Amino acid sequence: MKTTVKYVVLKSSDYQLGTPLFQEEIDADNQYFDQIPAEIAYQNHKFKVKSKELKRLYLAEEQEESQTIIVKVLAAP
């Protein structure tokens, strides 16, 4: 299903609170939410996942399912 994953910074010395880190559009199954790692690397910085939010949408007329995942991260020490 169409999946949008948004990474948002909660705490970092290099980014302001709430700064969107990056976003990716992928084709993933409904288990992808549980497969997001506890730590991610982006532009030579490491981030620890603080929380994840999942929203699924099903469009009945088009019989299309999509999901949006918001991953909130903290700068790893």
PyMOL Python script that loads the backbone (N, CA, C, O; Angstrom):
from pymol import cmd

cmd.read_pdbstr("""\
ATOM      1  N   MET A   1       0.839  -1.175   0.000  1.00  0.00           N
ATOM      2  CA  MET A   1       0.000   0.000   0.000  1.00  0.00           C
ATOM      3  C   MET A   1       0.882   1.234   0.000  1.00  0.00           C
ATOM      4  O   MET A   1       2.034   1.188   0.431  1.00  0.00           O
ATOM      5  N   LYS A   2       0.334   2.334  -0.485  1.00  0.00           N
ATOM      6  CA  LYS A   2       1.082   3.587  -0.520  1.00  0.00           C
ATOM      7  C   LYS A   2       1.341   4.040   0.913  1.00  0.00           C
ATOM      8  O   LYS A   2       0.415   4.151   1.717  1.00  0.00           O
ATOM      9  N   THR A   3       2.598   4.299   1.220  1.00  0.00           N
ATOM     10  CA  THR A   3       2.988   4.666   2.578  1.00  0.00           C
ATOM     11  C   THR A   3       3.835   5.936   2.551  1.00  0.00           C
ATOM     12  O   THR A   3       4.807   6.034   1.803  1.00  0.00           O
ATOM     13  N   THR A   4       3.455   6.892   3.369  1.00  0.00           N
ATOM     14  CA  THR A   4       4.229   8.114   3.546  1.00  0.00           C
ATOM     15  C   THR A   4       4.803   8.083   4.953  1.00  0.00           C
ATOM     16  O   THR A   4       4.065   7.959   5.930  1.00  0.00           O
ATOM     17  N   VAL A   5       6.125   8.198   5.053  1.00  0.00           N
ATOM     18  CA  VAL A   5       6.787   8.199   6.352  1.00  0.00           C
ATOM     19  C   VAL A   5       7.441   9.565   6.539  1.00  0.00           C
ATOM     20  O   VAL A   5       8.283   9.976   5.741  1.00  0.00           O
ATOM     21  N   LYS A   6       7.043  10.263   7.604  1.00  0.00           N
ATOM     22  CA  LYS A   6       7.592  11.586   7.908  1.00  0.00           C
ATOM     23  C   LYS A   6       8.395  11.492   9.200  1.00  0.00           C
ATOM     24  O   LYS A   6       7.917  10.967  10.205  1.00  0.00           O
ATOM     25  N   TYR A   7       9.612  12.006   9.159  1.00  0.00           N
ATOM     26  CA  TYR A   7      10.480  12.026  10.337  1.00  0.00           C
ATOM     27  C   TYR A   7      10.551  13.460  10.853  1.00  0.00           C
ATOM     28  O   TYR A   7      10.877  14.377  10.101  1.00  0.00           O
ATOM     29  N   VAL A   8      10.243  13.655  12.145  1.00  0.00           N
ATOM     30  CA  VAL A   8      10.200  14.982  12.754  1.00  0.00           C
ATOM     31  C   VAL A   8      11.134  15.001  13.963  1.00  0.00           C
ATOM     32  O   VAL A   8      11.136  14.077  14.776  1.00  0.00           O
ATOM     33  N   VAL A   9      11.936  16.077  14.069  1.00  0.00           N
ATOM     34  CA  VAL A   9      12.897  16.204  15.166  1.00  0.00           C
ATOM     35  C   VAL A   9      12.235  16.827  16.393  1.00  0.00           C
ATOM     36  O   VAL A   9      11.616  17.887  16.299  1.00  0.00           O
ATOM     37  N   LEU A  10      12.367  16.166  17.543  1.00  0.00           N
ATOM     38  CA  LEU A  10      11.880  16.725  18.800  1.00  0.00           C
ATOM     39  C   LEU A  10      12.990  17.451  19.556  1.00  0.00           C
ATOM     40  O   LEU A  10      12.750  18.475  20.196  1.00  0.00           O
ATOM     41  N   LYS A  11      14.205  16.910  19.476  1.00  0.00           N
ATOM     42  CA  LYS A  11      15.309  17.518  20.219  1.00  0.00           C
ATOM     43  C   LYS A  11      16.629  17.231  19.519  1.00  0.00           C
ATOM     44  O   LYS A  11      16.975  16.081  19.250  1.00  0.00           O
ATOM     45  N   SER A  12      17.361  18.311  19.229  1.00  0.00           N
ATOM     46  CA  SER A  12      18.663  18.191  18.589  1.00  0.00           C
ATOM     47  C   SER A  12      19.353  19.546  18.668  1.00  0.00           C
ATOM     48  O   SER A  12      18.695  20.586  18.643  1.00  0.00           O
ATOM     49  N   SER A  13      20.668  19.532  18.764  1.00  0.00           N
ATOM     50  CA  SER A  13      21.402  20.797  18.779  1.00  0.00           C
ATOM     51  C   SER A  13      21.481  21.408  17.375  1.00  0.00           C
ATOM     52  O   SER A  13      21.733  22.604  17.234  1.00  0.00           O
ATOM     53  N   ASP A  14      21.268  20.594  16.342  1.00  0.00           N
ATOM     54  CA  ASP A  14      21.370  21.061  14.959  1.00  0.00           C
ATOM     55  C   ASP A  14      20.038  21.438  14.322  1.00  0.00           C
ATOM     56  O   ASP A  14      20.016  22.083  13.274  1.00  0.00           O
ATOM     57  N   TYR A  15      18.926  21.045  14.942  1.00  0.00           N
ATOM     58  CA  TYR A  15      17.603  21.289  14.362  1.00  0.00           C
ATOM     59  C   TYR A  15      16.683  21.890  15.417  1.00  0.00           C
ATOM     60  O   TYR A  15      16.828  21.604  16.606  1.00  0.00           O
ATOM     61  N   GLN A  16      15.731  22.727  14.981  1.00  0.00           N
ATOM     62  CA  GLN A  16      14.751  23.290  15.897  1.00  0.00           C
ATOM     63  C   GLN A  16      13.646  22.267  16.168  1.00  0.00           C
ATOM     64  O   GLN A  16      13.419  21.349  15.380  1.00  0.00           O
ATOM     65  N   LEU A  17      12.974  22.446  17.288  1.00  0.00           N
ATOM     66  CA  LEU A  17      11.864  21.584  17.681  1.00  0.00           C
ATOM     67  C   LEU A  17      10.806  21.546  16.584  1.00  0.00           C
ATOM     68  O   LEU A  17      10.375  22.590  16.094  1.00  0.00           O
ATOM     69  N   GLY A  18      10.396  20.361  16.206  1.00  0.00           N
ATOM     70  CA  GLY A  18       9.347  20.196  15.211  1.00  0.00           C
ATOM     71  C   GLY A  18       9.800  20.278  13.771  1.00  0.00           C
ATOM     72  O   GLY A  18       8.975  20.252  12.859  1.00  0.00           O
ATOM     73  N   THR A  19      11.105  20.378  13.552  1.00  0.00           N
ATOM     74  CA  THR A  19      11.619  20.466  12.191  1.00  0.00           C
ATOM     75  C   THR A  19      11.410  19.143  11.455  1.00  0.00           C
ATOM     76  O   THR A  19      11.818  18.091  11.947  1.00  0.00           O
ATOM     77  N   PRO A  20      10.777  19.190  10.277  1.00  0.00           N
ATOM     78  CA  PRO A  20      10.686  17.956   9.486  1.00  0.00           C
ATOM     79  C   PRO A  20      12.085  17.565   9.013  1.00  0.00           C
ATOM     80  O   PRO A  20      12.763  18.346   8.346  1.00  0.00           O
ATOM     81  N   LEU A  21      12.503  16.375   9.355  1.00  0.00           N
ATOM     82  CA  LEU A  21      13.835  15.910   8.987  1.00  0.00           C
ATOM     83  C   LEU A  21      13.843  15.491   7.517  1.00  0.00           C
ATOM     84  O   LEU A  21      14.612  16.018   6.713  1.00  0.00           O
ATOM     85  N   PHE A  22      12.983  14.544   7.181  1.00  0.00           N
ATOM     86  CA  PHE A  22      12.781  14.153   5.796  1.00  0.00           C
ATOM     87  C   PHE A  22      11.501  13.342   5.698  1.00  0.00           C
ATOM     88  O   PHE A  22      10.919  12.944   6.707  1.00  0.00           O
ATOM     89  N   GLN A  23      11.078  13.107   4.476  1.00  0.00           N
ATOM     90  CA  GLN A  23       9.851  12.359   4.212  1.00  0.00           C
ATOM     91  C   GLN A  23      10.125  11.405   3.069  1.00  0.00           C
ATOM     92  O   GLN A  23      10.829  11.750   2.120  1.00  0.00           O
ATOM     93  N   GLU A  24       9.573  10.209   3.156  1.00  0.00           N
ATOM     94  CA  GLU A  24       9.729   9.260   2.062  1.00  0.00           C
ATOM     95  C   GLU A  24       8.385   8.649   1.698  1.00  0.00           C
ATOM     96  O   GLU A  24       7.537   8.407   2.557  1.00  0.00           O
ATOM     97  N   GLU A  25       8.216   8.412   0.426  1.00  0.00           N
ATOM     98  CA  GLU A  25       7.009   7.765  -0.109  1.00  0.00           C
ATOM     99  C   GLU A  25       7.443   6.388  -0.586  1.00  0.00           C
ATOM    100  O   GLU A  25       8.281   6.267  -1.480  1.00  0.00           O
ATOM    101  N   ILE A  26       6.877   5.366   0.005  1.00  0.00           N
ATOM    102  CA  ILE A  26       7.257   4.001  -0.353  1.00  0.00           C
ATOM    103  C   ILE A  26       6.010   3.150  -0.532  1.00  0.00           C
ATOM    104  O   ILE A  26       4.901   3.553  -0.182  1.00  0.00           O
ATOM    105  N   ASP A  27       6.217   1.979  -1.080  1.00  0.00           N
ATOM    106  CA  ASP A  27       5.152   0.986  -1.179  1.00  0.00           C
ATOM    107  C   ASP A  27       5.478  -0.078  -0.140  1.00  0.00           C
ATOM    108  O   ASP A  27       6.441  -0.828  -0.296  1.00  0.00           O
ATOM    109  N   ALA A  28       4.676  -0.145   0.922  1.00  0.00           N
ATOM    110  CA  ALA A  28       4.980  -1.056   2.028  1.00  0.00           C
ATOM    111  C   ALA A  28       3.707  -1.758   2.487  1.00  0.00           C
ATOM    112  O   ALA A  28       2.596  -1.297   2.227  1.00  0.00           O
ATOM    113  N   ASP A  29       3.893  -2.874   3.170  1.00  0.00           N
ATOM    114  CA  ASP A  29       2.729  -3.594   3.689  1.00  0.00           C
ATOM    115  C   ASP A  29       2.307  -2.987   5.032  1.00  0.00           C
ATOM    116  O   ASP A  29       2.951  -2.069   5.541  1.00  0.00           O
ATOM    117  N   ASN A  30       1.225  -3.512   5.588  1.00  0.00           N
ATOM    118  CA  ASN A  30       0.698  -2.955   6.828  1.00  0.00           C
ATOM    119  C   ASN A  30       1.546  -3.298   8.054  1.00  0.00           C
ATOM    120  O   ASN A  30       1.238  -2.835   9.152  1.00  0.00           O
ATOM    121  N   GLN A  31       2.591  -4.087   7.898  1.00  0.00           N
ATOM    122  CA  GLN A  31       3.491  -4.419   9.001  1.00  0.00           C
ATOM    123  C   GLN A  31       4.680  -3.463   9.084  1.00  0.00           C
ATOM    124  O   GLN A  31       5.480  -3.566  10.013  1.00  0.00           O
ATOM    125  N   TYR A  32       4.812  -2.550   8.148  1.00  0.00           N
ATOM    126  CA  TYR A  32       5.974  -1.667   8.095  1.00  0.00           C
ATOM    127  C   TYR A  32       6.137  -0.829   9.367  1.00  0.00           C
ATOM    128  O   TYR A  32       7.259  -0.582   9.809  1.00  0.00           O
ATOM    129  N   PHE A  33       5.043  -0.404   9.938  1.00  0.00           N
ATOM    130  CA  PHE A  33       5.070   0.405  11.164  1.00  0.00           C
ATOM    131  C   PHE A  33       5.910  -0.277  12.251  1.00  0.00           C
ATOM    132  O   PHE A  33       6.697   0.380  12.933  1.00  0.00           O
ATOM    133  N   ASP A  34       5.742  -1.569  12.408  1.00  0.00           N
ATOM    134  CA  ASP A  34       6.473  -2.320  13.443  1.00  0.00           C
ATOM    135  C   ASP A  34       7.927  -2.577  13.057  1.00  0.00           C
ATOM    136  O   ASP A  34       8.729  -2.959  13.909  1.00  0.00           O
ATOM    137  N   GLN A  35       8.275  -2.379  11.807  1.00  0.00           N
ATOM    138  CA  GLN A  35       9.628  -2.655  11.335  1.00  0.00           C
ATOM    139  C   GLN A  35      10.541  -1.430  11.338  1.00  0.00           C
ATOM    140  O   GLN A  35      11.720  -1.542  11.003  1.00  0.00           O
ATOM    141  N   ILE A  36      10.021  -0.276  11.708  1.00  0.00           N
ATOM    142  CA  ILE A  36      10.848   0.938  11.751  1.00  0.00           C
ATOM    143  C   ILE A  36      11.864   0.766  12.875  1.00  0.00           C
ATOM    144  O   ILE A  36      11.491   0.462  14.008  1.00  0.00           O
ATOM    145  N   PRO A  37      13.154   0.960  12.564  1.00  0.00           N
ATOM    146  CA  PRO A  37      14.187   0.729  13.576  1.00  0.00           C
ATOM    147  C   PRO A  37      14.125   1.742  14.726  1.00  0.00           C
ATOM    148  O   PRO A  37      13.545   2.818  14.577  1.00  0.00           O
ATOM    149  N   ALA A  38      14.713   1.400  15.854  1.00  0.00           N
ATOM    150  CA  ALA A  38      14.729   2.265  17.036  1.00  0.00           C
ATOM    151  C   ALA A  38      15.706   3.422  16.876  1.00  0.00           C
ATOM    152  O   ALA A  38      15.635   4.408  17.610  1.00  0.00           O
ATOM    153  N   GLU A  39      16.616   3.300  15.915  1.00  0.00           N
ATOM    154  CA  GLU A  39      17.589   4.354  15.663  1.00  0.00           C
ATOM    155  C   GLU A  39      17.759   4.514  14.159  1.00  0.00           C
ATOM    156  O   GLU A  39      17.831   3.529  13.424  1.00  0.00           O
ATOM    157  N   ILE A  40      17.823   5.763  13.709  1.00  0.00           N
ATOM    158  CA  ILE A  40      18.020   6.025  12.287  1.00  0.00           C
ATOM    159  C   ILE A  40      19.208   6.957  12.103  1.00  0.00           C
ATOM    160  O   ILE A  40      19.581   7.692  13.017  1.00  0.00           O
ATOM    161  N   ALA A  41      19.795   6.922  10.920  1.00  0.00           N
ATOM    162  CA  ALA A  41      20.896   7.819  10.578  1.00  0.00           C
ATOM    163  C   ALA A  41      20.452   8.669   9.393  1.00  0.00           C
ATOM    164  O   ALA A  41      19.847   8.170   8.444  1.00  0.00           O
ATOM    165  N   TYR A  42      20.766   9.976   9.466  1.00  0.00           N
ATOM    166  CA  TYR A  42      20.409  10.891   8.389  1.00  0.00           C
ATOM    167  C   TYR A  42      21.462  11.983   8.326  1.00  0.00           C
ATOM    168  O   TYR A  42      21.700  12.672   9.318  1.00  0.00           O
ATOM    169  N   GLN A  43      22.086  12.147   7.188  1.00  0.00           N
ATOM    170  CA  GLN A  43      23.119  13.162   6.954  1.00  0.00           C
ATOM    171  C   GLN A  43      24.176  13.172   8.058  1.00  0.00           C
ATOM    172  O   GLN A  43      24.456  14.210   8.658  1.00  0.00           O
ATOM    173  N   ASN A  44      24.745  12.021   8.310  1.00  0.00           N
ATOM    174  CA  ASN A  44      25.813  11.837   9.299  1.00  0.00           C
ATOM    175  C   ASN A  44      25.398  12.140  10.734  1.00  0.00           C
ATOM    176  O   ASN A  44      26.258  12.373  11.585  1.00  0.00           O
ATOM    177  N   HIS A  45      24.103  12.143  11.018  1.00  0.00           N
ATOM    178  CA  HIS A  45      23.595  12.312  12.378  1.00  0.00           C
ATOM    179  C   HIS A  45      22.813  11.056  12.747  1.00  0.00           C
ATOM    180  O   HIS A  45      22.178  10.436  11.893  1.00  0.00           O
ATOM    181  N   LYS A  46      22.863  10.694  14.002  1.00  0.00           N
ATOM    182  CA  LYS A  46      22.066   9.556  14.480  1.00  0.00           C
ATOM    183  C   LYS A  46      20.913  10.088  15.319  1.00  0.00           C
ATOM    184  O   LYS A  46      21.067  11.021  16.107  1.00  0.00           O
ATOM    185  N   PHE A  47      19.757   9.468  15.128  1.00  0.00           N
ATOM    186  CA  PHE A  47      18.556   9.861  15.844  1.00  0.00           C
ATOM    187  C   PHE A  47      17.910   8.638  16.471  1.00  0.00           C
ATOM    188  O   PHE A  47      17.872   7.561  15.877  1.00  0.00           O
ATOM    189  N   LYS A  48      17.406   8.825  17.681  1.00  0.00           N
ATOM    190  CA  LYS A  48      16.697   7.767  18.388  1.00  0.00           C
ATOM    191  C   LYS A  48      15.197   8.014  18.240  1.00  0.00           C
ATOM    192  O   LYS A  48      14.726   9.133  18.444  1.00  0.00           O
ATOM    193  N   VAL A  49      14.455   6.979  17.890  1.00  0.00           N
ATOM    194  CA  VAL A  49      13.004   7.108  17.720  1.00  0.00           C
ATOM    195  C   VAL A  49      12.357   7.227  19.093  1.00  0.00           C
ATOM    196  O   VAL A  49      12.510   6.350  19.943  1.00  0.00           O
ATOM    197  N   LYS A  50      11.631   8.323  19.297  1.00  0.00           N
ATOM    198  CA  LYS A  50      10.933   8.563  20.562  1.00  0.00           C
ATOM    199  C   LYS A  50       9.510   8.023  20.509  1.00  0.00           C
ATOM    200  O   LYS A  50       9.033   7.410  21.464  1.00  0.00           O
ATOM    201  N   SER A  51       8.828   8.257  19.371  1.00  0.00           N
ATOM    202  CA  SER A  51       7.459   7.763  19.225  1.00  0.00           C
ATOM    203  C   SER A  51       7.109   7.636  17.745  1.00  0.00           C
ATOM    204  O   SER A  51       7.766   8.212  16.877  1.00  0.00           O
ATOM    205  N   LYS A  52       6.055   6.864  17.484  1.00  0.00           N
ATOM    206  CA  LYS A  52       5.556   6.663  16.120  1.00  0.00           C
ATOM    207  C   LYS A  52       4.038   6.783  16.146  1.00  0.00           C
ATOM    208  O   LYS A  52       3.384   6.329  17.086  1.00  0.00           O
ATOM    209  N   GLU A  53       3.487   7.396  15.109  1.00  0.00           N
ATOM    210  CA  GLU A  53       2.033   7.513  14.974  1.00  0.00           C
ATOM    211  C   GLU A  53       1.639   6.945  13.617  1.00  0.00           C
ATOM    212  O   GLU A  53       2.326   7.162  12.619  1.00  0.00           O
ATOM    213  N   LEU A  54       0.545   6.229  13.589  1.00  0.00           N
ATOM    214  CA  LEU A  54       0.083   5.591  12.358  1.00  0.00           C
ATOM    215  C   LEU A  54      -1.342   6.030  12.046  1.00  0.00           C
ATOM    216  O   LEU A  54      -2.216   6.021  12.913  1.00  0.00           O
ATOM    217  N   LYS A  55      -1.561   6.416  10.785  1.00  0.00           N
ATOM    218  CA  LYS A  55      -2.907   6.748  10.331  1.00  0.00           C
ATOM    219  C   LYS A  55      -3.139   6.010   9.021  1.00  0.00           C
ATOM    220  O   LYS A  55      -2.359   6.152   8.078  1.00  0.00           O
ATOM    221  N   ARG A  56      -4.207   5.224   8.959  1.00  0.00           N
ATOM    222  CA  ARG A  56      -4.550   4.497   7.730  1.00  0.00           C
ATOM    223  C   ARG A  56      -5.814   5.086   7.142  1.00  0.00           C
ATOM    224  O   ARG A  56      -6.723   5.506   7.857  1.00  0.00           O
ATOM    225  N   LEU A  57      -5.847   5.105   5.819  1.00  0.00           N
ATOM    226  CA  LEU A  57      -6.988   5.659   5.110  1.00  0.00           C
ATOM    227  C   LEU A  57      -7.408   4.681   4.032  1.00  0.00           C
ATOM    228  O   LEU A  57      -6.575   4.188   3.272  1.00  0.00           O
ATOM    229  N   TYR A  58      -8.703   4.401   3.966  1.00  0.00           N
ATOM    230  CA  TYR A  58      -9.233   3.534   2.921  1.00  0.00           C
ATOM    231  C   TYR A  58     -10.264   4.321   2.128  1.00  0.00           C
ATOM    232  O   TYR A  58     -11.263   4.782   2.681  1.00  0.00           O
ATOM    233  N   LEU A  59     -10.021   4.471   0.836  1.00  0.00           N
ATOM    234  CA  LEU A  59     -10.962   5.164  -0.039  1.00  0.00           C
ATOM    235  C   LEU A  59     -11.849   4.115  -0.705  1.00  0.00           C
ATOM    236  O   LEU A  59     -11.396   3.378  -1.581  1.00  0.00           O
ATOM    237  N   ALA A  60     -13.100   4.051  -0.291  1.00  0.00           N
ATOM    238  CA  ALA A  60     -14.010   3.006  -0.749  1.00  0.00           C
ATOM    239  C   ALA A  60     -14.275   3.081  -2.251  1.00  0.00           C
ATOM    240  O   ALA A  60     -14.291   2.053  -2.930  1.00  0.00           O
ATOM    241  N   GLU A  61     -14.483   4.283  -2.771  1.00  0.00           N
ATOM    242  CA  GLU A  61     -14.795   4.412  -4.190  1.00  0.00           C
ATOM    243  C   GLU A  61     -13.665   3.919  -5.078  1.00  0.00           C
ATOM    244  O   GLU A  61     -13.898   3.267  -6.096  1.00  0.00           O
ATOM    245  N   GLU A  62     -12.435   4.239  -4.680  1.00  0.00           N
ATOM    246  CA  GLU A  62     -11.281   3.844  -5.484  1.00  0.00           C
ATOM    247  C   GLU A  62     -10.670   2.529  -5.008  1.00  0.00           C
ATOM    248  O   GLU A  62      -9.746   2.001  -5.626  1.00  0.00           O
ATOM    249  N   GLN A  63     -11.188   2.020  -3.924  1.00  0.00           N
ATOM    250  CA  GLN A  63     -10.669   0.800  -3.292  1.00  0.00           C
ATOM    251  C   GLN A  63      -9.148   0.877  -3.149  1.00  0.00           C
ATOM    252  O   GLN A  63      -8.407  -0.030  -3.528  1.00  0.00           O
ATOM    253  N   GLU A  64      -8.729   1.994  -2.589  1.00  0.00           N
ATOM    254  CA  GLU A  64      -7.306   2.246  -2.403  1.00  0.00           C
ATOM    255  C   GLU A  64      -7.027   2.486  -0.924  1.00  0.00           C
ATOM    256  O   GLU A  64      -7.757   3.209  -0.247  1.00  0.00           O
ATOM    257  N   GLU A  65      -5.966   1.871  -0.444  1.00  0.00           N
ATOM    258  CA  GLU A  65      -5.588   2.002   0.953  1.00  0.00           C
ATOM    259  C   GLU A  65      -4.232   2.703   1.038  1.00  0.00           C
ATOM    260  O   GLU A  65      -3.324   2.412   0.260  1.00  0.00           O
ATOM    261  N   SER A  66      -4.108   3.619   1.982  1.00  0.00           N
ATOM    262  CA  SER A  66      -2.828   4.294   2.181  1.00  0.00           C
ATOM    263  C   SER A  66      -2.600   4.470   3.678  1.00  0.00           C
ATOM    264  O   SER A  66      -3.533   4.388   4.477  1.00  0.00           O
ATOM    265  N   GLN A  67      -1.352   4.713   4.039  1.00  0.00           N
ATOM    266  CA  GLN A  67      -1.043   4.941   5.439  1.00  0.00           C
ATOM    267  C   GLN A  67       0.010   6.044   5.547  1.00  0.00           C
ATOM    268  O   GLN A  67       0.867   6.204   4.679  1.00  0.00           O
ATOM    269  N   THR A  68      -0.086   6.789   6.634  1.00  0.00           N
ATOM    270  CA  THR A  68       0.886   7.833   6.943  1.00  0.00           C
ATOM    271  C   THR A  68       1.469   7.512   8.304  1.00  0.00           C
ATOM    272  O   THR A  68       0.737   7.276   9.265  1.00  0.00           O
ATOM    273  N   ILE A  69       2.784   7.506   8.380  1.00  0.00           N
ATOM    274  CA  ILE A  69       3.476   7.231   9.630  1.00  0.00           C
ATOM    275  C   ILE A  69       4.306   8.461   9.976  1.00  0.00           C
ATOM    276  O   ILE A  69       5.087   8.943   9.156  1.00  0.00           O
ATOM    277  N   ILE A  70       4.132   8.965  11.194  1.00  0.00           N
ATOM    278  CA  ILE A  70       4.937  10.085  11.672  1.00  0.00           C
ATOM    279  C   ILE A  70       5.871   9.534  12.748  1.00  0.00           C
ATOM    280  O   ILE A  70       5.432   8.986  13.759  1.00  0.00           O
ATOM    281  N   VAL A  71       7.167   9.695  12.502  1.00  0.00           N
ATOM    282  CA  VAL A  71       8.180   9.188  13.419  1.00  0.00           C
ATOM    283  C   VAL A  71       8.835  10.397  14.072  1.00  0.00           C
ATOM    284  O   VAL A  71       9.417  11.237  13.386  1.00  0.00           O
ATOM    285  N   LYS A  72       8.742  10.488  15.392  1.00  0.00           N
ATOM    286  CA  LYS A  72       9.344  11.594  16.136  1.00  0.00           C
ATOM    287  C   LYS A  72      10.668  11.104  16.716  1.00  0.00           C
ATOM    288  O   LYS A  72      10.738  10.056  17.358  1.00  0.00           O
ATOM    289  N   VAL A  73      11.711  11.891  16.471  1.00  0.00           N
ATOM    290  CA  VAL A  73      13.058  11.455  16.843  1.00  0.00           C
ATOM    291  C   VAL A  73      13.785  12.480  17.719  1.00  0.00           C
ATOM    292  O   VAL A  73      13.483  13.673  17.703  1.00  0.00           O
ATOM    293  N   LEU A  74      14.752  11.968  18.483  1.00  0.00           N
ATOM    294  CA  LEU A  74      15.654  12.780  19.306  1.00  0.00           C
ATOM    295  C   LEU A  74      17.069  12.547  18.798  1.00  0.00           C
ATOM    296  O   LEU A  74      17.390  11.466  18.305  1.00  0.00           O
ATOM    297  N   ALA A  75      17.913  13.565  18.921  1.00  0.00           N
ATOM    298  CA  ALA A  75      19.315  13.381  18.538  1.00  0.00           C
ATOM    299  C   ALA A  75      19.948  12.358  19.478  1.00  0.00           C
ATOM    300  O   ALA A  75      19.806  12.449  20.697  1.00  0.00           O
ATOM    301  N   ALA A  76      20.639  11.399  18.905  1.00  0.00           N
ATOM    302  CA  ALA A  76      21.321  10.386  19.720  1.00  0.00           C
ATOM    303  C   ALA A  76      22.641  10.982  20.216  1.00  0.00           C
ATOM    304  O   ALA A  76      23.309  11.710  19.482  1.00  0.00           O
ATOM    305  N   PRO A  77      23.009  10.677  21.447  1.00  0.00           N
ATOM    306  CA  PRO A  77      24.267  11.237  21.989  1.00  0.00           C
ATOM    307  C   PRO A  77      25.483  10.692  21.295  1.00  0.00           C
ATOM    308  O   PRO A  77      26.606  11.064  21.636  1.00  0.00           O
TER     309      PRO A  77
END
""", "prot")
cmd.dss("prot")
cmd.show_as("cartoon", "prot")
cmd.util.cbc("prot")
cmd.orient("prot")
